[in-house]
């Protein structure tokens, strides 16, 4: 909910001050690593041709890590609106937010093992060893609450609920697009800053 006292009523573009409360989720840290390792496994001798086939193992390892935060902030800002007495209007502005967040880190590690013949062999062969997941680990850890601050450039559209009804004329549905920068003090990782893009829908009350 946003409370916005309107100023400059005689102009086409009017600036309003806004205060509100926001919640959201974002990913501030993330990485992925992939590795393949080849190694000697065995040698097979063809009973028909006597050719020797080298059999190698292929170990594929995947590592992934992601840190996701759930935040709640108080927002203060200014925005410029087109004619708000109309049913539809548009706005853009600047917004600063301060609040707290709780984060969850998720780490995954999987290893797959397969067998294949050497590329030096003249004919491909098949090994009766089906490929499967040999190892899998997953860990999820919830971090302690931390402070978070954001600076954004909100842009959006408003739909006025009423034009003649006194109460409804103060309420507006909004759809907002907000690119910005967020800074969070993550316990165990230090201060993390990243760019974000938020999409939101809400209800505004304007005096």
Secondary structure, 3 states (H helix, E strand, C coil): CEEECECCCCCCCEEEEEEEEEEEEEEEEEEEEEEEEEEEEEEEECCCCCCEEEEEEEEEEEEEEEEEEEEEEEEEEEEEECCCCCCEEEEEEEEEEEEEEEEEEEEEEEEEEEEEECCCCCCCCCCCCCCEEEEEEEEEEECCCEEEEEEEEEEEEEEECCCCCCCHHHEEEEEEEEEEEEEEEECCCEEEEEEEEEEEEEEEEEC
